[in-house]
């Protein structure tokens, strides 16, 4: 499947117009020979048509880099309103090589747009509820971001009412987060840690206002070290030294695999790392 066809579907989903989305999917199916693309695009048509999930909404223990429960939606300018130069190196587009991953992102972005879809998301999330007294680490938005003030509020209410979740995430949607704060609902859950992601398009004044939000842990910065970096480089002592030198000030280096950075939990979701920059090489 061509990237231009994927972008057409993604941008159609952002409009919320069902007929346009179905037309974009049909156009992508014309001449498509990959059996998995044909299968998953037709499943995606069913998602759009009847507003129900035909792919799993959440990922659990999906890969070695992220051992936590997670949620993803579509990336890109149409869905990530705070995105800036991060669009030039966004890793989320790499997942579009895989039919099911692309279709799942499309499905989740679509479900978020309706009350019926959001109920389906919340219902599947509740299937992961653990035994009494246990907690579940949850990364909100591996791919994608809060696309509106409403979406921020909805997710904050979901997290606030599910204290069994130990949630964290990364965002560039600073205007949307501040918009929710201005509403005055007071709905900032104590079980969510926000990492301010680099590559955004906002100025220092906006950045400082978002830093002051009660959910904000600190900044998570992708650092350009001047050359291509392999995933296996993260965490190596010589790489960490190069990364800190390129950043130029004190910071904690991400090892690239969530959950392995400290023996007492991961830094991005920890109170112990409040106000500390966490850095990783752009890759």
N, C-alpha and C positions, 0 to 999 in steps of 0.2 A: 504494500500500500504506500502511495506517495505521501510525502510530508504535506504537500499543498492540500491534498484531500483530507488529511487529518486536521489541518488548521481550519478548513472550511467547516467541518463537523464541530470542532471546538468553538469556533466563533458563533455558529448557529445556536449552540446550546446556551451561550452567554446571552443571546437575545430572548430566550425562553419561548420562542415561537415554534410550536410542535411541527407544523407543516414544513417549515424551513429546515428543521433538523432532519426530518425523515427524507426530505429531498436531497440533502447533503449526503446522507448515508447511502441512498439509492445511487447517487452519482458515483460514489466510491466503489460500489459493488459492480458497476459496469466494467467488464473486462478483468475483474479481479480473479486470479487463478489460485491464490493460496487458500487451501481448504480451511485452515484455522481462521483466517481473516473472514472468509465467507460465513463460517459458523458464528463467530462472535459479533460480526456486524449485524447479522440477522437477529441474534439475541438482543443486541442493543436496540434494534428497531422495536422489539417487544417491550423493552424497558420504557421507551419513549411513548409508545402507543397506549400502554395500560398503566403506566406510572407505578410499576412494581419492580422490585429488585430481581434480576435474573443472574447476577453475579454476587459473590459475597461482598458485603459492604466494607467490612473491616478485615484487616490482615492480622494474623496471630502467629508469631514465630516464623515469619515469612522468609527471612534470610539471616545469614550470619552477622550482618552489619546492624540489624535492628531486631533484637529478641523480644520487643515489646508489642502489645496490642497497638494497632495504628489505623489511621484513617487518611485517605488521600482523595483529592479532587483534581480537576484539570489545572495545569499551570499555564503561564503565558499572560500577556498584557490584558487580554479580555477578562481574565479571572483573578489576577493578582494586581489590584489597583495601585499598590505602592512600589511595584517593581521598577527598577532602573537599569543599571548596567549589568545586573545579575542575569538578565535575559540573554546575554552573550555567552554565559557559561553555565546556565541552569542544567543541572543533572537530571531533572525530572523528564526532560524530553527524551532521554536515553531509553526510558521505559516504553516509549512508543514503538520500539522494535517488536514488542510482544503484543499480539492481538488482545489477549485477556486483560493485560495491564491497562492498555489504552481504553478499552471498553469499560473497565471498572471505573476509571477516572471520569469518563463521560457520564456513566450511570450516576455516580455520587453527586456530581455537579448538578445533574438534572433533578435528582431526588431532593436536594436542598432547596429547590425553588418552589415546592408546594407543601402544604400542610400534610397531605397524605404521604408524600415522600419523606418528610422529616419524621413522621411517626414511625415509618419503616426503619429509618436509621436508628432512632431511639430504641425501638423494640429489639433490633439485632444487637445493639450495644448491651442491653440488659441480659442477653444470653451468656455474657461473660462474667456476670456477677459471681464473686467467689464465696467461699464459706465465710461465716461471720468472723470478723476480726482480721481477715486477710485483705490485702490491697493489690490492685492491678495497675502496673505502669502502663500509661497510655500516651502515645504521641499523636497529638492532633495536628493534622496537615503535614504528612511527609512530603506530599506534592500538593500544590495549590496554596491558597491562603484565604483569609476572610475577605469576601468580595463586597460586603456591605455592612452598614451599622446594624441592620436587622440580624444578619448572620452572626455577628459577634455576640449580640444579646442572646440569641437562641442557644448558641453553644455554651455560653456562660451559665445559663439556666440549667442546661443539661448536666454540666459538671457539678454545679452547686447542689443539685438534688441527688448526686451519686458520689457520696463521700468515699466509697470504696475504690474510686479511681484516684490514682496518683498521676496527674496529667501534666504534660509540658508541651511546648511547641516553639516554633520559630516564625516570626512574622515581619513583613514589611508594610502591612496595612495600617500604618500609623494614624491616618485620618479617620479610618473606620473605628479603630480602638478608642481614639479621643472622642469621636462622635458618640459612642456608647457611654463613655464616662460623663459626657455633658448631659445626657438624658436624665441622670440623677437617680437611676434605679438602685444604685448601690450594689449591683450584682457583679461583684468580682469574687469568684470562688477562692477559698483558701487552699484548694487542692489543684491549682493550676499555676505553673511557672512559665512566664513568657520570656523568650530570648529574642532580642532585637537583632534581626538578621541584616547583614551588610549587603551592599548592592542596591539599596533603596534609592528613591529619588527625592527624599525629603531633606530640608535644611536642618541646621543645628538647633534652631529654636524648637522645631517640631520634635526632633529627636530627644531633646532634654525634657519636654513635656511627657513623652511616652515613658522615658526612664523613671519618672516620678509616680507612675501608676502602681498601685499596690500589688499587682500581679507580676511586675517586671523583675526578673532576676538580674539581667545585665545584657551585654552585647555578645553576639556570636559572629565572628568576623572571618570571612574567607580571604586569605592573604595570597597575593601573587608573589611567588618566589622566583619568577623569571624563567621557569622551565616547566615542562610537563611533569606531573606527579602521578605515580601509580598508587592504587589503593593499598598496596603492600608497603608503601613507604611510610604511611602514617604510624606514628608511635615509635619509630626507630630513633635512638638517641641523636645520631648525626642529622637526621631530618628535623627533629625538634629544635636543635641548635640553629639550623639554617632558618627555620620558620620564625623563631623568636628574634633572630637578627634582622630578618626582613620586616617584621612588625615594628620593631624599634622601641617597644616599651613592655612593661611587665604584663604577662598574660599566662593563662593555663592552656596547654596544648592538647587538643582533642586527639585521641588515638585512632579515630576513624570507625571504631566499632562500639556502638552504644552499649552501656552497661559494664564496660571494662575499665573505665578511667580511674575509679577509686574503689577500695574495698567496702565502702559504706554507701554505695549507690552512685548513680551517674551525676556528673557535675551540673548538667543543664537543667536538672530538676531538683537541685539541692539548695536549701537555705544557706548552707555553708559557703556557697559560691556567689552569694548575692553581691552585685557590684563588681565582680571580677570578669574581665574580658576573657572569653574562650575563643581560641583561634584554631583554624585548620587551613591547610594549603588549598587554594582553589584547584579543583580537579574536575 
